Amino acid sequence: MGEKLLIESATRIIKRLQELGFKFDRSKGSHKQYICEKKCHTATVATHGGKDISKSDIQSIIRQSGCTKDEFYLGIKKCKK
C-alpha cells in the first residue's frame, strides 16, 4: 500500500483499533488508551473535541499498535511481541 496516510477522525481510528482486537483500557483527559487482546501493545488516541488526527499522530498510533500501515488499514493484525 504505497498510498499516503489519510487524515481521519479519532472515532474512525478507534474503530480501526477495535477491528484489530484492541479494547479500551483507560483514559486521562482527552487521551484514551487501547490495549490489544494479548496485552503486548498499547495505543493512545487523542480525542480533542472531535478534531481530525494529524498524519504524524496516525503514524504514531500505527507504530504503537505493532502493525504495518497495510495491516492497520486492511484490519489484519499480526501481533509482534
N, C-alpha and C positions, 0 to 999 in steps of 0.2 A: 504494500500500500504506500506508494510514493506520494500520496496527497498530503497537503498541508493540514495542520490541526485546525479544527473548526472551533470558533468561539461559541460556547454553549452556556446554558443556564445551569445553576447549581442543581436544580431539580433533575435535569437530564443527566448530569454527571452522576448523581446519586443513583438514579435508575440503572445506569450502566454498571455501577459498582454492585448493586443488588443482583443484577443479572449474572454477574461473575461470582456470586456466592458471598459477598460481603454483607455483614449485618451491622446495624447501628450499635455502637459501643457506648459513647458518651459525648457530651458537648460542653463547651465552655464559651460563653458569649455567642458569637456568630460562627464559631468553628465547630463542625461536627466530625467525629471520628468514626470510621467504619473499619471493622476487623474481618479478615477472611475466615472461612469456616475452620481452617486448620490452625488459626491463630499465629500465622507466620508473617502476615503483612498487615499493616495498619495504614489507612489512607485518611488524610484530613481534608475536608472540603469547607471552604469559607462561603457562608451564605449571607452575604452583605445585602440585605434588603431586596433580594430578587435580582440583583445586577448579574450580568453575564460574567463568566470566569475568563480571565485572560489566558492567552496561549501558553505563557510561561507557567502559570498555575496548573493548567491542564497537563502540561509535560511533567510537572512535579507529581501530580496525582497518579499519572500513569506509572511513573518510576516507583512511587510508594506502593502501588498495587502489585508490583512484581510482574507486570505484563509488558509485552511489547505493544507498540501502537496498534498493530494489526489485531492482536488478541483483545485489546481493550475495545476497539470499535466493532469487532465481529462477535464479541461476547464469548470468547474462548479463553478459559482460564487454565494456565499451566503453572501451578504453584511451585515456585522455585525457592526452597528454603535455604 
